[in-house]
Amino acid sequence: MRFSAAITAERLLPQRMALRAKPLLDRVDGLLFATDERGEAGRISLIAFVVRVVSAVIAFASQVLMARWMGSFEYGILVLVWTTAIIVGSLACLGFHTSVIRFIPEYRERGLLAELRGILLASRLFVLGISTLVAALGALGVWFLSDWMESYYVVPFLLGALCLPMIALTDLLQGIARAHSWALFALTPTYIMRPLLILAFMALAVWTGFAPDARTGILASIAATYTTSVVQLAGVTRRIDLKLPGGPMAIHLGQWFMISLPIFLVESFFFLLTNADVLMVGFYLQPDDVAVYFATVKTLALVHFVYFAVKAGVATRYAQFMHGQPDRLAAFARETVSWTFWPSLAMAALVLVLGEPMLTLFGPEFVAGYPLLFLLVLGVVARAAVGPCESLLTMTGNQNICAFVYALTLALNIGLNVALIPHFHLWGAAMSTAFAMVFEAAALSYTVWRRFGIVMVIFIPARTVS
């Protein structure tokens, strides 16, 4: 017999209390056990949120230990190199890690098994090959530019290039798992397993006598990234083999690439937009400033993760509802705004209350970032107020206009950083990021309204364009 929260409450609680709790518990049962698209999307979003919250706790604890072991200067070097590796590694997928979320459900629904087999194999080989080439070119570029770089960055960036192929492969495997609604299998390797392994390898290195510096931290990250990627590749391959029978294979690499390219632009602009402030702080200021700013951003991560969790759960449903179900698409899109906004608002309040003691854990010098939280949180809440507009546009064939919006936002963000950081330092980076996120939210929600007549703004009533 299946567990039911409502029935269990009726058995264990007094009748009056059980009656009061029944509406809420019925919603819990619906979220946990519903078999329709809405129930599955909500369940995946909930799993994604829980994983990301656990990941945030692990990442926060590991970053505190890293900062304590290294000191702010070496920690700042590690932060800049690792952030760059994550961005470049993800972009090296050229959009395939997102486009597979669109293609795999489509091929499965239409019974196109040859195309399904083709994209599952070709995407892995393509991403691995391209990311290896990007890593080689990146290392060569660092080598040639070493005379113009600060000496303490050269070796860490050369080592960081080794991570790129496995970061790209992990992102693709996450997309493949999300396309099959394997939420835990998609998120656990990247957000739970990898940070725990980085911490374990770093602790082992320090214990065995390695210097607690940025180079050691990057070596630990390389070992953790390769271990995670190999384990996830073996697991995804095994599950695909069990689910998909053998047979002929059709490869349409040109078609897939042409659709993935605009998505690549969207992802490029989004990743750069999300991390431009850290990169620009690294360009203008010292590693100590990078460390303080990054620790502040990490403290805000719990709020960001609500948005990413909802995005992970709803992307495939947007793609399904687009085909002949405009009313369901509109209703579902409006609902996802509430899923994003209210938890984000609650998390934002919690972070503002606990931000100062959390930053103190990194070291006394990191408390300087606490006032920045009040400014940065405005941008995060503004993004949450319009829900996952970007996923709606990307999953419904409107990736070109989405890329254009992100290009404008990125240009605005970089321009503001260039103008403000030299004069206002970390406050300049925070102001640039907050204003760019408000602009991004307004532009994306306006684009969704113009394209679909769907109002994705939390406090504005739903209406359609006639």
Buried (B, 14 or more C-beta within 10 A) or exposed (E): EEEBBBBEBBEEBEEEEBEEBBEEBEEBBBBBEBEEBBBBBBBBBBBBBBBBBBBBEBBBBBBBBBBEBBBBBBBBBBBBBBBBBBBBBBBBBBBBBBBBBBBBBBBBEEEBBEBBBBBBBBBBEBBBEBBBEBBEEBBEEBEEEBEEEEEBBBBBBBBBBBBBBBBBBBBBBBBBBBBBBBBBBBBBBBBBBBBBBBBBBBBEBBEEEBEBBBBBBBBBBBBBBBBBBEBBBEBBBEBBEEEBEEEEBBBBBEEBBEBBBBBBBBBBBBBBBBBBBBBBBBEBBEBBBBBBBBBBBBBBBBBBBBBBBBBBBBBBBBBBBBEEEBEBBBBBBBBBBEBBBEBBBEBBEEBBEEBBEBBEBBBEBBBBBBBBBEBBBBBBBBBBBBBBBBBBBBBBEBBBBBBBBBBBBBEBBBEBBBEBBEEEBBBBBBBBBBBBBBBBBBBBBBBBBEBBBBBBBBEEEBEEEE
